[in-house]
Amino acid sequence: MSTPLELQGFNWISLEHDDGIGDRLKRLTIANNIGTVYTIWIGRLPVLEQLSLRGVQWSWGAVSRVLSCAAEVKHLEMNIASCGDSDAREPFPEVDLAGFFNSHPKLRSQV
């Protein structure tokens, strides 16, 4: 599937993995600019090249699930205003980029 899959405005997303779409998907965008993304069920995305996550609020579980399924992604864009596991909005936490890059298995120096 060389054309991008773009999902907009959904609170609950389930991408069936039985049809093999995850094994062919190269570009995925998930956006919800008016509500909260609560749950995402997807399988592993081994050939994903571009992932874009956008929205007003995402649950921690949804963010974690997508990032764990797309561990091999080459280009990641995240524009999420707030996160949390309830309807109370919490600011998206600061990310320790140095720690992230130092611990990423593909970015560690091989000695």
MMTF fields as JSON, N, C-alpha, C and O atoms, coordinates in Angstrom:
{
  "mmtfVersion": "1.0.0",
  "mmtfProducer": "UNKNOWN",
  "numBonds": 443,
  "numAtoms": 444,
  "numGroups": 111,
  "numChains": 1,
  "numModels": 1,
  "chainsPerModel": [1],
  "groupsPerChain": [111],
  "chainIdList": ["A"],
  "bondAtomList": [4, 2, 8, 6, 12, 10, 16, 14, 20, 18, 24, 22, 28, 26, 32, 30, 36, 34, 40, 38, 44, 42, 48, 46, 52, 50, 56, 54, 60, 58, 64, 62, 68, 66, 72, 70, 76, 74, 80, 78, 84, 82, 88, 86, 92, 90, 96, 94, 100, 98, 104, 102, 108, 106, 112, 110, 116, 114, 120, 118, 124, 122, 128, 126, 132, 130, 136, 134, 140, 138, 144, 142, 148, 146, 152, 150, 156, 154, 160, 158, 164, 162, 168, 166, 172, 170, 176, 174, 180, 178, 184, 182, 188, 186, 192, 190, 196, 194, 200, 198, 204, 202, 208, 206, 212, 210, 216, 214, 220, 218, 224, 222, 228, 226, 232, 230, 236, 234, 240, 238, 244, 242, 248, 246, 252, 250, 256, 254, 260, 258, 264, 262, 268, 266, 272, 270, 276, 274, 280, 278, 284, 282, 288, 286, 292, 290, 296, 294, 300, 298, 304, 302, 308, 306, 312, 310, 316, 314, 320, 318, 324, 322, 328, 326, 332, 330, 336, 334, 340, 338, 344, 342, 348, 346, 352, 350, 356, 354, 360, 358, 364, 362, 368, 366, 372, 370, 376, 374, 380, 378, 384, 382, 388, 386, 392, 390, 396, 394, 400, 398, 404, 402, 408, 406, 412, 410, 416, 414, 420, 418, 424, 422, 428, 426, 432, 430, 436, 434, 440, 438],
  "bondOrderList": [1, 1, 1, 1, 1, 1, 1, 1, 1, 1, 1, 1, 1, 1, 1, 1, 1, 1, 1, 1, 1, 1, 1, 1, 1, 1, 1, 1, 1, 1, 1, 1, 1, 1, 1, 1, 1, 1, 1, 1, 1, 1, 1, 1, 1, 1, 1, 1, 1, 1, 1, 1, 1, 1, 1, 1, 1, 1, 1, 1, 1, 1, 1, 1, 1, 1, 1, 1, 1, 1, 1, 1, 1, 1, 1, 1, 1, 1, 1, 1, 1, 1, 1, 1, 1, 1, 1, 1, 1, 1, 1, 1, 1, 1, 1, 1, 1, 1, 1, 1, 1, 1, 1, 1, 1, 1, 1, 1, 1, 1],
  "groupList": [{"groupName": "MET", "atomNameList": ["N", "CA", "C", "O"], "elementList": ["N", "C", "C", "O"], "formalChargeList": [0, 0, 0, 0], "bondAtomList": [1, 0, 2, 1, 3, 2], "bondOrderList": [1, 1, 2], "singleLetterCode": "M", "chemCompType": "L-PEPTIDE LINKING"}, {"groupName": "SER", "atomNameList": ["N", "CA", "C", "O"], "elementList": ["N", "C", "C", "O"], "formalChargeList": [0, 0, 0, 0], "bondAtomList": [1, 0, 2, 1, 3, 2], "bondOrderList": [1, 1, 2], "singleLetterCode": "S", "chemCompType": "L-PEPTIDE LINKING"}, {"groupName": "THR", "atomNameList": ["N", "CA", "C", "O"], "elementList": ["N", "C", "C", "O"], "formalChargeList": [0, 0, 0, 0], "bondAtomList": [1, 0, 2, 1, 3, 2], "bondOrderList": [1, 1, 2], "singleLetterCode": "T", "chemCompType": "L-PEPTIDE LINKING"}, {"groupName": "PRO", "atomNameList": ["N", "CA", "C", "O"], "elementList": ["N", "C", "C", "O"], "formalChargeList": [0, 0, 0, 0], "bondAtomList": [1, 0, 2, 1, 3, 2], "bondOrderList": [1, 1, 2], "singleLetterCode": "P", "chemCompType": "L-PEPTIDE LINKING"}, {"groupName": "LEU", "atomNameList": ["N", "CA", "C", "O"], "elementList": ["N", "C", "C", "O"], "formalChargeList": [0, 0, 0, 0], "bondAtomList": [1, 0, 2, 1, 3, 2], "bondOrderList": [1, 1, 2], "singleLetterCode": "L", "chemCompType": "L-PEPTIDE LINKING"}, {"groupName": "GLU", "atomNameList": ["N", "CA", "C", "O"], "elementList": ["N", "C", "C", "O"], "formalChargeList": [0, 0, 0, 0], "bondAtomList": [1, 0, 2, 1, 3, 2], "bondOrderList": [1, 1, 2], "singleLetterCode": "E", "chemCompType": "L-PEPTIDE LINKING"}, {"groupName": "GLN", "atomNameList": ["N", "CA", "C", "O"], "elementList": ["N", "C", "C", "O"], "formalChargeList": [0, 0, 0, 0], "bondAtomList": [1, 0, 2, 1, 3, 2], "bondOrderList": [1, 1, 2], "singleLetterCode": "Q", "chemCompType": "L-PEPTIDE LINKING"}, {"groupName": "GLY", "atomNameList": ["N", "CA", "C", "O"], "elementList": ["N", "C", "C", "O"], "formalChargeList": [0, 0, 0, 0], "bondAtomList": [1, 0, 2, 1, 3, 2], "bondOrderList": [1, 1, 2], "singleLetterCode": "G", "chemCompType": "PEPTIDE LINKING"}, {"groupName": "PHE", "atomNameList": ["N", "CA", "C", "O"], "elementList": ["N", "C", "C", "O"], "formalChargeList": [0, 0, 0, 0], "bondAtomList": [1, 0, 2, 1, 3, 2], "bondOrderList": [1, 1, 2], "singleLetterCode": "F", "chemCompType": "L-PEPTIDE LINKING"}, {"groupName": "ASN", "atomNameList": ["N", "CA", "C", "O"], "elementList": ["N", "C", "C", "O"], "formalChargeList": [0, 0, 0, 0], "bondAtomList": [1, 0, 2, 1, 3, 2], "bondOrderList": [1, 1, 2], "singleLetterCode": "N", "chemCompType": "L-PEPTIDE LINKING"}, {"groupName": "TRP", "atomNameList": ["N", "CA", "C", "O"], "elementList": ["N", "C", "C", "O"], "formalChargeList": [0, 0, 0, 0], "bondAtomList": [1, 0, 2, 1, 3, 2], "bondOrderList": [1, 1, 2], "singleLetterCode": "W", "chemCompType": "L-PEPTIDE LINKING"}, {"groupName": "ILE", "atomNameList": ["N", "CA", "C", "O"], "elementList": ["N", "C", "C", "O"], "formalChargeList": [0, 0, 0, 0], "bondAtomList": [1, 0, 2, 1, 3, 2], "bondOrderList": [1, 1, 2], "singleLetterCode": "I", "chemCompType": "L-PEPTIDE LINKING"}, {"groupName": "HIS", "atomNameList": ["N", "CA", "C", "O"], "elementList": ["N", "C", "C", "O"], "formalChargeList": [0, 0, 0, 0], "bondAtomList": [1, 0, 2, 1, 3, 2], "bondOrderList": [1, 1, 2], "singleLetterCode": "H", "chemCompType": "L-PEPTIDE LINKING"}, {"groupName": "ASP", "atomNameList": ["N", "CA", "C", "O"], "elementList": ["N", "C", "C", "O"], "formalChargeList": [0, 0, 0, 0], "bondAtomList": [1, 0, 2, 1, 3, 2], "bondOrderList": [1, 1, 2], "singleLetterCode": "D", "chemCompType": "L-PEPTIDE LINKING"}, {"groupName": "ARG", "atomNameList": ["N", "CA", "C", "O"], "elementList": ["N", "C", "C", "O"], "formalChargeList": [0, 0, 0, 0], "bondAtomList": [1, 0, 2, 1, 3, 2], "bondOrderList": [1, 1, 2], "singleLetterCode": "R", "chemCompType": "L-PEPTIDE LINKING"}, {"groupName": "LYS", "atomNameList": ["N", "CA", "C", "O"], "elementList": ["N", "C", "C", "O"], "formalChargeList": [0, 0, 0, 0], "bondAtomList": [1, 0, 2, 1, 3, 2], "bondOrderList": [1, 1, 2], "singleLetterCode": "K", "chemCompType": "L-PEPTIDE LINKING"}, {"groupName": "ALA", "atomNameList": ["N", "CA", "C", "O"], "elementList": ["N", "C", "C", "O"], "formalChargeList": [0, 0, 0, 0], "bondAtomList": [1, 0, 2, 1, 3, 2], "bondOrderList": [1, 1, 2], "singleLetterCode": "A", "chemCompType": "L-PEPTIDE LINKING"}, {"groupName": "VAL", "atomNameList": ["N", "CA", "C", "O"], "elementList": ["N", "C", "C", "O"], "formalChargeList": [0, 0, 0, 0], "bondAtomList": [1, 0, 2, 1, 3, 2], "bondOrderList": [1, 1, 2], "singleLetterCode": "V", "chemCompType": "L-PEPTIDE LINKING"}, {"groupName": "TYR", "atomNameList": ["N", "CA", "C", "O"], "elementList": ["N", "C", "C", "O"], "formalChargeList": [0, 0, 0, 0], "bondAtomList": [1, 0, 2, 1, 3, 2], "bondOrderList": [1, 1, 2], "singleLetterCode": "Y", "chemCompType": "L-PEPTIDE LINKING"}, {"groupName": "CYS", "atomNameList": ["N", "CA", "C", "O"], "elementList": ["N", "C", "C", "O"], "formalChargeList": [0, 0, 0, 0], "bondAtomList": [1, 0, 2, 1, 3, 2], "bondOrderList": [1, 1, 2], "singleLetterCode": "C", "chemCompType": "L-PEPTIDE LINKING"}],
  "groupTypeList": [0, 1, 2, 3, 4, 5, 4, 6, 7, 8, 9, 10, 11, 1, 4, 5, 12, 13, 13, 7, 11, 7, 13, 14, 4, 15, 14, 4, 2, 11, 16, 9, 9, 11, 7, 2, 17, 18, 2, 11, 10, 11, 7, 14, 4, 3, 17, 4, 5, 6, 4, 1, 4, 14, 7, 17, 6, 10, 1, 10, 7, 16, 17, 1, 14, 17, 4, 1, 19, 16, 16, 5, 17, 15, 12, 4, 5, 0, 9, 11, 16, 1, 19, 7, 13, 1, 13, 16, 14, 5, 3, 8, 3, 5, 17, 13, 4, 16, 7, 8, 8, 9, 1, 12, 3, 15, 4, 14, 1, 6, 17],
  "groupIdList": [1, 2, 3, 4, 5, 6, 7, 8, 9, 10, 11, 12, 13, 14, 15, 16, 17, 18, 19, 20, 21, 22, 23, 24, 25, 26, 27, 28, 29, 30, 31, 32, 33, 34, 35, 36, 37, 38, 39, 40, 41, 42, 43, 44, 45, 46, 47, 48, 49, 50, 51, 52, 53, 54, 55, 56, 57, 58, 59, 60, 61, 62, 63, 64, 65, 66, 67, 68, 69, 70, 71, 72, 73, 74, 75, 76, 77, 78, 79, 80, 81, 82, 83, 84, 85, 86, 87, 88, 89, 90, 91, 92, 93, 94, 95, 96, 97, 98, 99, 100, 101, 102, 103, 104, 105, 106, 107, 108, 109, 110, 111],
  "secStructList": [7, 7, 1, 7, 3, 3, 3, 3, 1, 7, 1, 3, 3, 3, 7, 7, 1, 6, 6, 1, 2, 2, 2, 2, 7, 7, 3, 3, 3, 3, 3, 3, 3, 3, 3, 3, 3, 7, 3, 3, 3, 7, 7, 7, 7, 6, 6, 7, 7, 3, 3, 3, 3, 3, 3, 3, 3, 3, 7, 2, 2, 2, 2, 2, 2, 2, 2, 2, 2, 6, 6, 6, 7, 1, 3, 3, 3, 3, 3, 3, 3, 3, 3, 7, 1, 1, 1, 1, 7, 3, 3, 7, 7, 7, 7, 7, 2, 2, 2, 2, 2, 2, 2, 7, 6, 6, 6, 1, 7, 7, 7],
  "xCoordList": [0.857, 0.0, 0.9, 1.361, 1.155, 2.057, 1.35, 2.002, 0.03, -0.694, -0.866, -0.96, -0.909, -0.995, -2.382, -3.39, -2.405, -3.659, -3.825, -2.979, -4.908, -5.144, -6.466, -7.517, -6.412, -7.592, -7.801, -6.909, -8.971, -9.227, -10.548, -11.551, -10.537, -11.758, -12.265, -13.361, -11.521, -11.986, -11.442, -10.314, -12.255, -11.829, -11.293, -10.405, -11.831, -11.448, -11.074, -11.857, -9.895, -9.427, -8.967, -8.204, -9.44, -9.0, -8.633, -9.485, -7.392, -6.907, -6.633, -5.64, -7.518, -7.385, -6.072, -5.717, -5.378, -4.082, -4.189, -3.22, -5.364, -5.54, -5.364, -4.934, -5.698, -5.621, -4.224, -4.013, -3.27, -1.892, -1.605, -0.524, -2.554, -2.334, -1.138, -0.39, -0.949, 0.168, 1.519, 2.509, 1.563, 2.82, 3.178, 4.305, 2.231, 2.468, 2.374, 2.771, 1.857, 1.599, 2.902, 3.706, 3.106, 4.333, 4.11, 5.032, 2.887, 2.601, 1.271, 0.264, 1.275, 0.073, -0.056, 0.89, -1.235, -1.56, -2.809, -3.81, -2.741, -3.902, -4.08, -3.171, -5.263, -5.512, -6.926, -7.868, -7.058, -8.363, -8.22, -7.69, -8.689, -8.488, -9.611, -9.549, -10.652, -11.751, -12.047, -12.797, -11.484, -11.783, -10.551, -9.42, -10.798, -9.728, -9.592, -10.593, -8.36, -8.089, -7.874, -6.883, -8.819, -8.778, -8.039, -7.191, -8.354, -7.838, -7.459, -8.173, -6.333, -5.914, -5.459, -4.599, -6.04, -5.642, -5.093, -5.84, -3.803, -3.167, -2.096, -1.624, -1.729, -0.638, 0.688, 0.765, 1.707, 3.042, 3.058, 2.406, 3.809, 3.917, 5.385, 6.079, 5.865, 7.3, 7.892, 9.094, 7.101, 7.664, 7.232, 7.422, 6.655, 6.182, 7.356, 8.336, 7.252, 8.307, 7.948, 8.82, 6.675, 6.241, 5.035, 4.069, 5.104, 3.998, 3.74, 4.654, 2.484, 2.095, 0.95, -0.09, 1.144, 0.119, -0.204, 0.673, -1.479, -1.865, -3.176, -4.008, -3.339, -4.618, -4.592, -3.542, -5.795, -5.966, -5.544, -4.743, -6.08, -5.74, -5.718, -6.599, -4.697, -4.551, -4.388, -3.789, -4.923, -4.661, -3.236, -2.685, -2.646, -1.293, -1.256, -0.293, -2.299, -2.347, -2.313, -1.642, -3.043, -3.076, -1.703, -1.235, -1.065, 0.271, 1.259, 2.012, 1.243, 2.166, 1.96, 2.929, 0.712, 0.401, 0.923, 1.554, 0.655, 1.095, 2.616, 3.181, 3.275, 4.737, 5.377, 6.404, 4.786, 5.36, 5.138, 5.977, 4.027, 3.756, 4.581, 4.816, 5.016, 5.771, 7.217, 7.788, 7.797, 9.148, 10.199, 11.263, 9.928, 10.898, 10.667, 11.314, 9.758, 9.407, 10.64, 11.48, 10.728, 11.882, 11.638, 12.579, 10.382, 10.062, 8.832, 7.763, 8.983, 7.889, 7.568, 8.456, 6.288, 5.817, 4.716, 3.712, 4.907, 3.882, 3.536, 4.408, 2.257, 1.761, 0.516, -0.611, 0.742, -0.327, -0.29, 0.732, -1.419, -1.458, -1.41, -0.718, -2.136, -2.167, -2.422, -2.945, -2.043, -2.211, -2.76, -2.795, -3.182, -3.673, -4.599, -4.977, -4.963, -5.866, -7.261, -8.064, -7.552, -8.891, -9.247, -8.466, -10.418, -10.823, -10.145, -10.225, -9.475, -8.719, -7.466, -6.692, -7.279, -6.126, -4.858, -4.816, -3.844, -2.526, -1.58, -1.658, -0.687, 0.238, 1.114, 1.465, 1.455, 2.342, 3.681, 4.207, 4.25, 5.485, 6.679, 6.715, 7.647, 8.894, 9.588, 9.528, 10.228, 10.918, 12.416, 12.931, 13.103, 14.555, 15.128, 15.348, 15.368, 15.832, 17.198, 17.453, 18.073, 19.393, 19.244, 19.891, 18.405, 18.167, 17.535, 17.895, 16.587, 15.928, 16.928, 16.984, 17.716, 18.666, 19.779, 20.244, 20.206, 21.253, 20.768, 21.565, 19.468, 18.956, 18.336, 17.998, 18.181, 17.559, 18.508, 19.669, 18.022, 18.926, 19.594, 20.723, 18.937, 19.542, 20.482, 21.209, 20.472, 21.315, 22.527, 23.391, 22.595, 23.749, 24.956, 24.84, 26.106, 27.323, 27.688, 27.595, 28.093, 28.475, 29.988, 30.729, 30.444, 31.88, 32.333, 33.514],
  "yCoordList": [-1.166, 0.0, 1.225, 1.644, 1.797, 2.936, 4.251, 5.228, 4.298, 5.512, 5.541, 4.49, 6.738, 6.813, 6.428, 6.622, 5.885, 5.644, 6.782, 6.981, 7.529, 8.683, 8.499, 8.376, 8.48, 8.326, 9.624, 10.069, 10.237, 11.522, 11.497, 10.993, 12.054, 12.275, 11.096, 11.175, 10.009, 8.83, 8.815, 9.242, 8.317, 8.175, 6.772, 6.6, 5.781, 4.377, 3.847, 3.964, 3.271, 2.801, 1.352, 1.008, 0.521, -0.872, -1.18, -1.141, -1.477, -1.819, -3.314, -3.776, -4.063, -5.519, -5.91, -5.381, -6.811, -7.231, -8.506, -8.908, -9.149, -10.415, -10.276, -11.217, -9.1, -8.932, -8.562, -8.388, -8.44, -8.154, -6.703, -6.391, -5.795, -4.385, -3.819, -3.007, -4.237, -3.73, -4.111, -3.412, -5.214, -5.658, -4.88, -4.974, -4.111, -3.351, -1.836, -1.073, -1.407, 0.011, 0.784, 0.445, 1.83, 2.62, 3.997, 4.569, 4.54, 5.867, 5.83, 5.37, 6.322, 6.317, 7.651, 8.121, 8.257, 9.48, 9.217, 8.716, 9.562, 9.476, 10.846, 11.361, 11.439, 12.792, 12.907, 12.321, 13.664, 14.011, 15.397, 15.549, 16.395, 17.777, 18.344, 19.506, 17.541, 18.066, 17.223, 17.665, 16.037, 15.164, 14.418, 14.779, 13.368, 12.563, 11.24, 10.606, 10.826, 9.488, 8.606, 8.756, 7.679, 6.845, 5.531, 5.159, 4.829, 3.478, 3.239, 3.642, 2.582, 2.171, 0.721, 0.377, -0.115, -1.519, -1.749, -1.765, -1.924, -2.238, -3.28, -3.433, -3.975, -4.941, -4.279, -3.065, -5.076, -4.579, -3.982, -4.489, -2.898, -2.194, -2.218, -1.21, -3.336, -3.515, -2.686, -2.424, -2.261, -1.505, -0.038, 0.679, 0.403, 1.783, 2.753, 2.634, 3.705, 4.699, 6.034, 6.711, 6.424, 7.718, 7.523, 6.855, 8.123, 8.07, 9.474, 10.16, 9.9, 11.215, 11.053, 10.482, 11.557, 11.538, 12.98, 13.738, 13.359, 14.748, 14.763, 13.867, 15.791, 15.917, 16.784, 17.224, 17.016, 17.816, 17.013, 17.484, 15.799, 14.967, 13.499, 13.014, 12.803, 11.363, 10.715, 11.298, 9.503, 8.752, 8.209, 8.005, 7.979, 7.426, 6.068, 5.74, 5.281, 3.945, 3.975, 3.156, 4.928, 5.037, 5.429, 4.853, 6.401, 6.829, 5.673, 5.377, 5.036, 3.93, 2.784, 2.216, 2.443, 1.329, 1.601, 0.74, 2.805, 3.129, 3.12, 2.56, 3.736, 3.8, 2.422, 2.155, 1.548, 0.208, -0.625, -1.458, -0.415, -1.163, -0.645, -1.371, 0.596, 1.224, 1.467, 2.516, 0.508, 0.681, 0.888, 1.44, 0.462, 0.574, 1.802, 1.939, 2.694, 3.842, 4.714, 4.893, 5.243, 6.065, 7.554, 8.285, 8.016, 9.431, 9.536, 9.035, 10.187, 10.328, 11.797, 12.607, 12.134, 13.492, 13.387, 12.707, 14.063, 14.078, 15.518, 16.323, 15.829, 17.146, 16.916, 17.04, 16.582, 16.268, 17.317, 17.502, 18.007, 19.098, 18.597, 19.182, 17.524, 17.026, 15.53, 14.963, 14.903, 13.456, 13.166, 14.036, 11.951, 11.505, 10.329, 9.983, 9.714, 8.573, 8.932, 8.046, 10.2, 10.648, 11.839, 12.242, 12.392, 13.553, 14.837, 15.857, 14.798, 15.962, 16.078, 15.128, 17.214, 17.399, 17.654, 18.49, 16.922, 17.089, 17.48, 16.908, 18.44, 18.803, 17.618, 16.794, 17.55, 16.478, 16.681, 17.794, 15.63, 15.801, 16.138, 15.833, 16.776, 17.036, 15.702, 14.791, 15.6, 14.367, 14.609, 15.593, 13.709, 13.777, 13.206, 12.0, 14.081, 13.621, 12.949, 11.977, 13.461, 12.837, 11.409, 10.494, 11.219, 9.878, 8.965, 7.793, 9.505, 8.717, 8.253, 7.069, 9.183, 8.824, 7.917, 7.032, 8.128, 7.275, 5.855, 4.917, 5.685, 4.35, 3.649, 2.468, 4.344, 3.738, 2.692, 2.997, 1.446, 0.374, 0.619, 0.175, 1.301, 1.533, 2.736, 2.951, 3.515, 4.705, 4.527, 5.402, 3.415, 3.155, 2.827, 2.17, 3.284, 2.963, 1.505, 1.006, 0.847, -0.562, -0.634, -0.28, -1.088, -1.172, -2.596, -2.879],
  "zCoordList": [0.0, 0.0, 0.0, 1.061, -1.141, -1.229, -0.941, -0.575, -1.097, -0.739, 0.764, 1.396, 1.351, 2.808, 3.319, 2.64, 4.518, 5.216, 6.203, 7.075, 6.071, 6.922, 7.65, 7.021, 8.98, 9.823, 10.582, 11.304, 10.429, 11.072, 11.816, 11.312, 13.033, 13.787, 14.592, 15.147, 14.68, 15.408, 16.831, 17.075, 17.777, 19.166, 19.451, 20.286, 18.761, 18.919, 17.541, 16.598, 17.418, 16.115, 16.246, 17.148, 15.341, 15.28, 13.835, 12.948, 13.613, 12.281, 12.273, 12.833, 11.635, 11.613, 10.948, 9.894, 11.553, 11.039, 10.214, 9.569, 10.227, 9.509, 8.002, 7.335, 7.463, 6.01, 5.53, 4.329, 6.442, 6.067, 5.741, 5.241, 6.013, 5.674, 6.435, 5.891, 7.682, 8.468, 7.906, 8.123, 7.185, 6.585, 5.327, 4.841, 4.796, 3.559, 3.751, 2.871, 4.883, 5.115, 5.314, 6.183, 4.498, 4.587, 5.201, 5.782, 5.08, 5.643, 6.385, 5.848, 7.631, 8.453, 9.173, 9.803, 9.074, 9.796, 10.621, 10.11, 11.906, 12.782, 13.41, 14.061, 13.213, 13.708, 14.269, 13.736, 15.345, 15.897, 16.504, 17.605, 15.792, 16.212, 17.057, 17.459, 17.341, 18.154, 19.39, 20.26, 19.491, 20.624, 21.084, 20.76, 21.845, 22.419, 21.68, 21.346, 21.425, 20.899, 22.13, 22.846, 22.37, 23.566, 23.358, 24.169, 22.278, 22.094, 20.644, 19.725, 20.452, 19.113, 19.203, 20.014, 18.371, 18.273, 16.875, 15.897, 16.791, 15.513, 15.775, 16.902, 14.756, 14.875, 14.557, 14.366, 14.506, 14.18, 12.785, 11.872, 12.629, 11.347, 10.91, 11.049, 10.391, 10.151, 9.022, 9.04, 8.04, 6.915, 6.934, 5.952, 8.045, 8.137, 8.03, 8.765, 7.118, 6.923, 7.56, 8.105, 7.5, 8.032, 8.932, 8.563, 10.134, 11.084, 11.585, 12.043, 11.498, 11.977, 12.969, 12.638, 14.186, 15.225, 15.581, 15.996, 15.415, 15.686, 16.46, 16.322, 17.271, 17.936, 19.169, 19.637, 19.682, 20.885, 22.107, 22.915, 22.248, 23.397, 23.006, 22.296, 23.483, 23.283, 24.646, 25.548, 24.797, 26.027, 25.954, 24.872, 27.143, 27.174, 26.499, 25.805, 26.7, 26.107, 24.594, 23.967, 23.996, 22.532, 21.985, 21.003, 22.616, 22.173, 22.303, 21.376, 23.448, 23.703, 22.723, 22.218, 22.452, 21.548, 20.137, 19.525, 19.626, 18.265, 18.174, 17.235, 19.141, 19.088, 19.227, 18.603, 20.032, 20.163, 18.902, 18.559, 18.213, 16.976, 15.805, 14.84, 15.888, 14.8, 15.222, 14.925, 15.905, 16.441, 15.362, 15.642, 14.145, 13.054, 12.173, 11.134, 12.566, 11.728, 11.48, 12.363, 10.275, 9.898, 10.148, 10.456, 10.021, 10.201, 11.09, 10.742, 12.237, 13.199, 13.403, 13.668, 13.276, 13.55, 14.596, 14.383, 15.726, 16.768, 17.094, 17.421, 17.0, 17.379, 18.226, 17.748, 19.488, 20.428, 21.527, 22.187, 21.72, 22.685, 24.124, 24.956, 24.429, 25.798, 25.811, 24.851, 26.918, 27.077, 28.456, 29.326, 28.639, 29.939, 29.76, 28.641, 30.873, 30.826, 31.312, 31.605, 31.396, 31.773, 30.894, 30.033, 31.116, 30.322, 30.783, 30.099, 31.938, 32.393, 31.53, 31.415, 30.943, 30.051, 30.838, 31.74, 30.479, 31.066, 29.943, 28.856, 30.174, 29.096, 28.726, 29.571, 27.458, 27.013, 27.701, 27.696, 28.295, 29.072, 28.19, 26.998, 28.822, 28.115, 27.858, 28.683, 26.738, 26.368, 26.457, 25.926, 27.129, 27.224, 25.93, 25.818, 24.956, 23.647, 23.72, 23.008, 24.573, 24.7, 25.212, 24.702, 26.206, 26.732, 25.701, 25.594, 24.938, 23.898, 22.852, 22.522, 22.331, 21.278, 21.802, 21.085, 23.044, 23.614, 23.873, 23.853, 24.116, 24.422, 23.215, 23.303, 22.103, 20.922, 20.344, 20.072, 20.152, 19.711, 18.361, 18.15, 17.46, 16.141, 16.135, 15.165, 17.205, 17.243, 18.155, 18.213, 18.857, 19.718, 18.863, 17.829, 19.299, 18.542, 18.783, 19.904, 17.742, 17.805, 17.967, 17.051, 19.117, 19.386, 19.312, 19.509]
}
